[in-house]
Structures are given as structure tokens and as C-alpha cells.
């Protein structure tokens, strides 16, 4: 099956993820994923994420080009942001570089270069 062109590029600079007034991730080792006409998605290494604030959910989705995505909620002091991040635990061969990395929903968090 031929799909949209997907490119993975190490991004220069330092990126952060903010939610609920806290910084959840900060990294200079992100990968930018471009897929067809979709906006770029920034993937963060788990070692650069405050994983103690994330909790696995039961939600899974399947992309025919990347594989099965597992989701995480952000657990804050006063609220939970459901399914705010995702990861491809066993990505398809062409995108294997995002294995063990997480991306964050830009509608539920702030993802930006600092």
C-alpha cells in the first residue's frame, strides 16, 4: 500500500511541552515527522519527558503507515488531560526511529521550540 510521503528529521534547537502550567518535556533530541499535507508532529524521547505525570490509557488507534498508537493521559494536581500524548511502541519499518518516543496533542498541550 502506497501512502503519503513520511519524512523523519532530527530537529535543531530545544523543544518543550507544557500542560496545566507545568513543563512536561524538554529536549534537544526531538524528531520532526512530516506526513503528507498534515502539520509537523514533534516526537520526544521518553528520557526527556516527566513520565511520572503520564498514565497509559486503553485507547489505541491504527495508522496504515505508522502502525498502532498507544495513548497517555496527563495526570495533574487538579485535572486529567485525557489521551494527550501517543506513542508507536512497535512502529512500522519505515518510521522505526519514533519507537519509544511520544508526541503530544497540540490542541491539549503547548508544544514549542524555546
N, C-alpha and C positions, 0 to 999 in steps of 0.2 A: 504494500500500500504506500503510495507516494503522498506525502502531506506537505504542509508548509515548511519552508526552509527554517531550520532552527540553528542559531549560532550561539556559542558559549564563549564569552570573553572575560578574562580576568579584568576587573575594573581598577583603575588607578584611584587613589585617594582613600579617605576614611569615610565609611558609611555608618549610620546609626538607625536604630528602630526605637521609637518612643510610643508608649501607650500609657494612659492613665497618669500622665505626669512623670513617668519613670523611663529611664533608658534601659531597654531590654537587651540590646545588642549593640556592639561597636566593633567594627572590623575593617582592616585594610586588606583582607583576603577574600573579598566577595567575588562572585561570578555573575555577570550580567547575561541573562538569557533573552534572546530575541526570537520570537516565533511569528512568522508571517507578518501581518499588519498589527498585531497586538502590541500594547505598550511593553517596554522592557520590564523584566522582573529581576530583582536582585536577590541572589541566594547567599546566605550567611553560613559560615562553618559553625557547627554546634559548639565548638570550643569557645567561640566568641559571643555566645548567647547565654543569658541568665536562664538556663533550662529549669531551675527550681520554680520559676513562675509560669511554666507551661505544663499543661496536662493533656495527655493523649485523649482524643475523643473517638467515638465509634464511626465517625464519618470517613468514608473513603470515596474517591472519585477515580475514574479511569480516563486517561488521555490516550488515544490510539498511537501517539507519537512519543510519549514520555513514560507511560506505564501507570501504575496505581499510586495515587497520592493519599497519604495518611494525614490527618488534621490534628491540630493542637489548639486548645483554648488558653487564653492568658488569664491567670488567676491573680486578681488584685486584692487589696485590702477591703475595698468596698464593693467591687463588682467583678464579674467574669465576662470576658470578651470571647464569645463562642467562635470556635473554628477560625481563628485569626491568623493561623500560620499553617503551612503544609510542607510535607517532605516526601520525596520519592525514595523510599527505602531500598528498592531494587529497580532503579530506572532502566529503561531500555538502553541498549548498547550505544546508540548514538549520542546519548546525553548522560553517560555514566559519571561525568565529572560533578554532577549535582548530588550524587549519593552522599548521604549523611549531612546534607545542608538543608536549611529551612528558608522558605520565602514567607513574607508577611503580606497580608491583605492591606492594600493601600487605602481602602475605604474604612478600615477598622484601626489602623495604626498610621504612624508617620514614618516613612522610610526616606531618608535623605542623606546626601553627601554633606559632610561638615568641613 
